[in-house]
Amino acid sequence: MIASHTDSSRIRLLLKEALTNKINDRATFMKGIDYSYYYEQEE
């Protein structure tokens, strides 16, 4: 993030590679929900 304030191409590339075409796939949808709960848990 520090280097990205002037050159966002690296972050744009990372986000583009993380995108999927499987927007109607239930397993992908549920996996996203599971991960969001994982990141919200306190340790």
N, C-alpha and C positions, 0 to 999 in steps of 0.2 A: 504494500500500500504506500510506502514511503516513496518509492520510485515512480508510482503510477500517477502522481499529481501532475506530471508534465507529459508523460507518454502512456496513454491508456491501452496501447495495442497489445501489450502482454496480458493484461486482465481480460481484454476483449477476446483474445485467443483462448484463454482458459475457460471462459464462460461458453464460448461457441462449441468447444469440445465436450462440455458437460451437458449440452442440450440433447434431447431425444425426440424422435418422431413418434414414439409410442405413447401418445397422449391419451388414448382410449384404453390402454392396457391396465387392468385392475391391479395386477401385481406391482407394476411400477408406481401407481398411485398410492397404494398401501405402503410401499417401501418408503416413499417420501414422507408420509405421515409418521411412520415409525421413527425415521431419522429426526424429524422435527421434535418429537417427544424426547428422544435421546439427548439432544442438545439443550433442552429446557430443564433437564434433571439437575438438581443440585448435588454436589459431591461432598 
